[in-house]
Amino acid sequence: KEGVAERVCVHVCMMTSLSKTNIKEANEHLKQLHQRIYDLETQLQLHAMHMEDLQKNNIELQRQLSVVKSEKNELRKQLKEKDSQLETLLSSADEKDKTLMKLEAKSRLFHEVVEHRFSLQRILQVLDEVGEDNKSHDQSTSLSNKQNSIKEKHLMNSVNKTEEAY
């Protein structure tokens, strides 16, 4: 840059004979051109440094974006797994609710049987007593007693089985 300006000055000086004022003005003009070139080069370097910083920032942002995308994909995968687990748990809860309802119904029935157990036993005892009184009188009554006895045993077996079930 300085070499170009000097050559221009030497060339101009050789071609014409210039006055001191013309030379001074030319030199001032060249000095201003040199300063302008220096300023532009400085700006260019600053812009290049800024551009380099922007590129580094861009690379870092791209890396961060890649990490975020990877995390997002992992979270989606985990969400799908949790949704699947939730569906399984809900299904299991429904099954258990149905089982619980069945058990509650059986429990109510069992409590009713237990509640009336003593009354049923007393009725059977009375039937036995009545049956014993009539035993001596009538053969057909004997058959009835046997039937009552069988009914009593059957009822007691049912009560016992119900108790064992619970």
N, C-alpha and C positions, 0 to 999 in steps of 0.2 A: 504494500500500500504506500509506504513511504518511497519505495523505489520507483513506483509508477509516478508519483507526484514529482519527484526529483527529475525524472526523465522528461516529464512534460515541461517542467520549468527550464531545464537545459535546452530543450528543443525550441521553446518559445524564445529564450534568450538568444539563441543562435540565429533564429530567423529574422528577428527584428532587433533593433536596438531600442531598448525600453528605457524609460526614464525611471529614476529612483522611486517615484510615486507609483508608477505602474507595477514595478517589481514588489514594492511594499504591499500594494493592494492584492497582487497575485499571491504573495506569501500568506497574507491574512486569509484570503479565500482558501488556500490550501490547508492552512491551520484549522479553519472551520470545517473543511471537508474531513480532515483527519479526526477531529473531535466527533463529528457526526458518525463517522465509520466506527469509531471506538464505542460511542454510545449504542449504536445499533448492534455491534458485536456483544456488548455487555447485556443488552436486552435479550439477544438471541441465546446467550448462555443461561440467563435467568429462566427464559422460557423452556430451554432444554432441560434444566434442572427441575423445573416445575413439572414438565411432561414426564420426566423420569419418576418423580414422586407420585404422580397420578397413576403411572403404570404399576408401580409397586403397590399402591393402594388398591388398584383394580385387581391385581393378582391376589392380594390378601382378602379382598371382598369375595372374589371367586372361590377361594379356598373355604371361607366361612359359609358361603352359599352352599357349597358342596357338603359341608358338615351338616348344615341345617336340613338339607334335602335328605341326607342319610338318616338323620335323627327322625325326621318326619316319616320316612318309610318304616323305620323301626317302630315308631309309635302306632302307625296304622296296623302293622303286623300284630303288635301287642293288643290293640283294640279289637281286632278280629278274634284273637284268642280269648279275650275276656268276654266278648259277645257270645262265643261258643260255650264258654264255661257258664255264663249266665243262663243260656237256654237250657243247658243240662241241669243246672240247679233248679230252675223253674219247673222243669218237667218232673224232677225228683220231688219237689215240694208238692206238686199236684198229686202225684202218686201217694205220697205220705198223707195228704189231706183226705184222699179217698179211703185209705186204710184206716185212718183215725175215725172217720165217720162210721165205717163198718164196726169198728171196735166199740165206739160209743153206743151204737144200737145194741150190740151184744151185751154191753155192760148194763144198760137199762133193763134188758130182759133178765139178766142174772140177778140184779137187785130186786126186781119184782118177785122172782122165784124165791129168793132168800127171804124177802119180806113176808111171803105167804107160806113159807115152809112149815112153820109150826102149826099154822091152821090146817094145812093139808095133812100133816102127821096126826093131828088130833081127830080129824074127820076119819082117817083110816083106822085109828084106834077105836073110835066109836063103832065103826062098821064091823070091826073084829069082835067087839063086845056083843053087838047085836047078833052077829053071826054065831057066836058061841051059845047064846041063849036059844037060838032057833035050831041049833045043831041036833039036839035030842028030839025035836018034834018032827022034823021033816027031812027027808033024804034030798029033796030038790034044793033045800036051803043049803045043804052041804055043798052042792055044786056051786051055788051062788057064793058061798064063802071062799071056795077055792078060786073062783073068778076074782073076788075082791082081794084075796091074798096076792094073786098074780098081778092085779092092777096096782096094789100097794107096792109090791116089789118093783114093778116097772116104773112107777112114779118116783120111788126112792132112788132107783138106778139113774133116772133122768136127772134128778136133783144133784146126785153125786157126780155125774158126768159133767153137768153144767159147772159145778164148783171146781172140778179138776181142770176144766178148760180155762178157767180164769185163775 
